[in-house]
């Protein structure tokens, strides 16, 4: 009984969410603001990569960052300190995902009118965030070398919903077996449009290609 | 509106779950079966550690394994092949956690009457699995070195609910900064009863201490 009720409520929540996400997408289209949603497991290196990316791009485009966490503020203060760009913290009070209502509030709070790119660092989780359309133009999913190349088999929704896939901590292949080709093939079976960026943000290898790709996407929307 | 309904249903689901978990715990007390719940992020090394542990313990106690995944069967077949112990796969059809109803069904399915220890490998997720009492005697939480020592700050419920904490992939400290003392202190602030086991299952360092600890706990319940 309880389960059936949960499922019904979930369907209504997801339908509401889709219409809110569509509204947010329309608003941001009008404002010519690109909205990037970043998702991964805990500890895959989202914050480190974002700091590196933002420092490459911040002189070319105007960037804002929304950091989501269940109840911490560590990432927001790190990103703001390391990049100087406008950053806000969204706390989900224990929820495992962000929905379009929360992201709309986040974008209202950060004020997107004078920005070209808003980056959302979603909750570290390979399950729940994939279920909710955040209203983003693009979802970037990180898979770190230490997590293993089998994760697309085990968390298929995330690897189906993402648009671009970043293999992080590539410098750790000296310690961990991670077969990039296997990982790519497993993702492509779920998601034939997937684009890949293997890199090490710490060693500053491979981040250029991702930064150029994002810059092109953001500038296309600015036109 | 939708949010309020979700919260109400969630409270009723959690209350139902608590009574189911209590019933399962009573059943397993009568049967003298120890039930261990294993939780972590995706890719923290749950499967590798379990294989190592089971191979150390399987000649001393009778072990069964319940592998939970959203819709894959890779872990169950790996554990069965590598250890030879009875293993079943529980698929949650996309749900991000196991509740006591699912674990009760899993234990019925595996048949615990001739076992001393049932190990549940929960869904790889630091958020949702912490919310639901599975009926286990003990929850073991893994935190891998590549994830970082800040995870207790960001996922406090998981580190509050766990009983024993295993720092995995300690061999990776040659590549990653991970301050064991900082991680311990952050967990102890949430959970003063926490017990810690730093180890590398791959290099076979430190697993003995954890195996001995578990064996003692299981044998105490068998008496």
Interface residues (C-beta under 8 A of the other chain):
Chain A: X2 X3 X5 X6 X9 X12 X13 X16 X41 X42 X43 X69 X70 X71 X72 X74 X75 X94 X96 X101 X123 X124 X125 X126 X127 X128 X144 X145 X146 X147 X148 X150 X151 X153 X154 X155 X156 X157 X169 X171 X172 X174 X175 X176
Chain B: X2 X3 X5 X6 X9 X12 X13 X16 X41 X42 X43 X69 X70 X71 X72 X74 X75 X94 X96 X101 X123 X124 X125 X126 X127 X128 X131 X144 X145 X146 X147 X148 X150 X151 X153 X154 X155 X156 X157 X169 X171 X172 X174 X175 X176
